Amino acid sequence: MSIKPTLCALSLILGLTSEGLAEQLPVPKGDVLLTLSGALTHETADGVVTLDRALLEVMETVEFTTSTIWMEGEVTFTGVPLRDVLDYAGAQGEEISAVALNDYKIEIPVSEIEEDTPIIAYLMNGEPMSRRNKGPLWIVYNYDSDAKYRSEVIYSRSIWQLDRIVSNN
């Protein structure tokens, strides 16, 4: 597991104070990969939080190698803990809806999101994921690390081509 700057360091890197984070987050300069909406206390614009790869890469990074039911052999995933992304956006809901590019939607209770799992992966085997290859973002768990991550419920929450997250009350 490799670690990059934490959320606090992110605010320092971006030149924000804790008061600035509560009001307005930086607007992505690159292509938006993820939009968060709903019950949020922070925003980048128009009541939503948008993230590009550069903003994701500044957050704490988790990397692990695991097998999946969708791919042959082990795969190394690199990404940001889902919990950190929700904290960055100031998500206040008790449940999130994660929605894919094709509008496939799943619900995840916030109480079941751990500190460093699942992650929102943006690299697979060190490379960005194309839409054709389940990208650009994929919610993944370290399935091999614990039997509790090898269940139908967890597999259904492992949404690829993640496009948006809604924080629901």
C-alpha positions in Angstrom: 0.0 0.0 0.0 1.4 3.4 -0.9 0.3 6.6 0.8 0.1 10.1 -0.7 -0.9 13.3 1.1 -4.0 13.2 3.2 -7.1 15.4 2.9 -5.5 18.0 5.2 -2.4 18.0 3.1 -4.6 18.3 0.0 -6.1 21.6 1.4 -2.6 22.9 2.0 -1.3 21.9 -1.4 -4.3 23.7 -3.0 -3.8 26.7 -0.8 -7.1 26.4 1.0 -8.0 26.9 4.7 -10.5 24.8 6.5 -13.0 27.7 6.0 -12.2 27.7 2.2 -12.9 24.0 2.0 -16.3 24.5 3.6 -17.3 27.0 1.0 -15.8 26.3 -2.4 -13.5 23.5 -3.6 -11.1 23.9 -6.6 -12.7 23.5 -10.0 -11.0 20.7 -12.0 -8.8 21.8 -14.8 -8.9 18.5 -16.7 -11.7 16.3 -17.8 -14.2 15.6 -15.1 -14.2 12.0 -14.1 -16.6 12.0 -11.2 -19.5 14.2 -10.0 -20.8 14.1 -6.5 -24.2 15.7 -5.6 -27.0 15.5 -3.0 -26.4 16.1 0.7 -23.0 17.8 0.5 -21.5 20.6 2.5 -18.8 21.5 -0.1 -19.0 22.3 -3.8 -16.9 23.1 -6.8 -19.8 24.8 -8.6 -23.6 24.8 -8.8 -24.0 22.6 -5.7 -22.0 19.7 -6.9 -18.4 18.5 -6.5 -16.5 17.6 -9.6 -13.2 15.7 -9.7 -10.6 15.2 -12.4 -7.6 12.8 -12.3 -5.3 15.5 -10.9 -7.5 16.1 -7.9 -7.9 12.4 -7.3 -4.2 11.8 -7.6 -3.4 14.4 -4.8 -5.6 12.5 -2.3 -4.4 9.5 -0.2 -3.7 6.6 -2.6 -4.3 3.0 -1.8 -2.8 0.2 -4.0 -3.5 -3.5 -3.8 -3.3 -6.7 -5.9 -6.4 -9.0 -5.9 -8.3 -11.3 -8.1 -11.8 -10.4 -9.3 -14.7 -12.4 -10.7 -14.5 -10.3 -13.9 -10.9 -10.7 -14.9 -8.4 -13.6 -15.2 -5.5 -13.6 -12.7 -4.6 -11.0 -10.2 -4.9 -7.3 -10.9 -3.3 -4.4 -9.2 -5.6 -1.5 -8.5 -4.6 2.1 -7.5 -7.1 4.6 -6.3 -8.6 6.8 -3.6 -10.5 5.4 -0.6 -14.2 6.1 -1.2 -14.5 7.4 2.3 -11.9 10.1 1.5 -13.8 11.2 -1.6 -17.0 11.4 0.5 -15.2 13.4 3.2 -13.7 15.7 0.6 -17.2 16.5 -0.7 -18.6 16.8 2.8 -21.2 14.1 2.1 -23.8 14.1 4.8 -26.1 11.3 3.7 -26.6 7.9 5.3 -26.4 6.1 1.9 -24.8 6.8 -1.4 -26.0 6.0 -4.9 -23.1 5.2 -7.2 -24.1 5.5 -10.9 -22.2 4.2 -14.0 -21.9 5.8 -17.4 -24.8 3.5 -18.6 -26.9 4.6 -15.6 -26.5 1.3 -13.8 -27.0 2.3 -10.1 -26.3 0.7 -6.8 -26.8 1.8 -3.2 -24.1 1.6 -0.5 -24.8 2.4 3.2 -22.2 4.9 4.4 -21.9 2.9 7.6 -20.5 0.0 5.5 -17.7 2.1 3.9 -14.4 1.4 5.7 -11.5 3.8 6.1 -9.5 2.4 3.2 -11.9 0.1 1.3 -13.5 0.2 -1.1 -11.4 2.4 -3.3 -12.3 4.4 -6.4 -9.6 2.9 -8.7 -8.3 5.0 -11.5 -5.3 2.7 -12.4 -5.3 -1.0 -13.2 -1.9 -2.6 -13.4 -0.4 0.9 -13.4 -2.3 2.1 -16.4 -5.4 4.4 -16.7 -8.6 2.3 -17.4 -10.4 3.0 -20.7 -14.2 2.9 -20.9 -13.8 -0.3 -22.8 -11.8 -1.8 -19.9 -14.2 -0.9 -17.0 -12.9 2.7 -16.6 -12.1 5.4 -16.2 -13.2 4.8 -12.5 -14.1 1.5 -10.8 -15.2 1.0 -7.1 -13.2 -2.1 -6.1 -12.5 -4.0 -2.9 -9.5 -6.0 -2.0 -11.5 -9.2 -2.6 -8.6 -11.6 -1.7 -7.9 -9.8 1.7 -11.1 -11.0 3.5 -13.9 -13.5 2.7 -16.4 -10.7 3.6 -15.5 -9.0 0.3 -16.4 -12.1 -1.8 -20.2 -11.9 -1.5 -23.0 -11.0 -4.0 -23.7 -7.8 -2.1 -20.0 -6.6 -2.4 -19.8 -7.7 -6.0 -22.9 -5.7 -6.9 -21.3 -2.7 -5.3 -18.2 -3.0 -7.4 -19.4 -0.7 -10.0 -17.2 0.1 -13.0 -17.4 3.0 -15.4 -18.3 5.0 -12.3 -19.6 8.5 -13.3 -21.4 10.0 -10.4 -22.2 9.6 -6.7 -25.3 11.0 -4.9 -25.3 11.4 -1.2 -28.8 10.5 0.1 -30.3 11.4 3.4 
